[in-house]
Amino acid sequence: KFWALHRLEPSAANAVSIAAVIILVIGAAIGAPDYIYAPWGLALLIVSLLCDSAFLTRLLSNPVLISIGKVSYSTYMIHYLVKDWVKFTIEKPAVPSTIPFFIYVLCVAVASVMLYRFVELPGRVVGRKLADRLLSERQTT
């Protein structure tokens, strides 16, 4: 009964979190085939994230990480376009390579937030209204 895991003792929840991280990190570090370590590590990770008292759950509940998660789809949609745009700054030999990278990260962050705020959120509102209208029409017929 997974629903009961949120009440797991903190020491047990943390042990599951640590075991998940160890299995996943060591498996990846030694280059083991993912079909050997990933199912066990991911299963423990899921169990750990179901526990309210696990340190991993508390860590991932950080408001900054939640905000990054909200704009992650916008980041996915915009990063390649920004990468192509920033590539033009790399062609200048006098510019160190770290500067274009930071320009890229900054531009992706700003563009992601703007895309989320001005495209994704309004699109959700329109989509929900359309879905509600379609469902209400379907129920009346």
Protein Blocks (a to p, Z undefined) as FASTA:
>chain_A
ZZlmmmgcfklmmmmmmmmmmmmmmmmmnopafklmmmmmmmmmmmmmmpmkbmklmmmm
pmklmmmmmmmmmmmmmmmmmmmmmmmmmmpmklcfklmmmmmmmmmmmmmmmmmmmmmm
mmmmmmmmmmmmmmmmmmmZZ
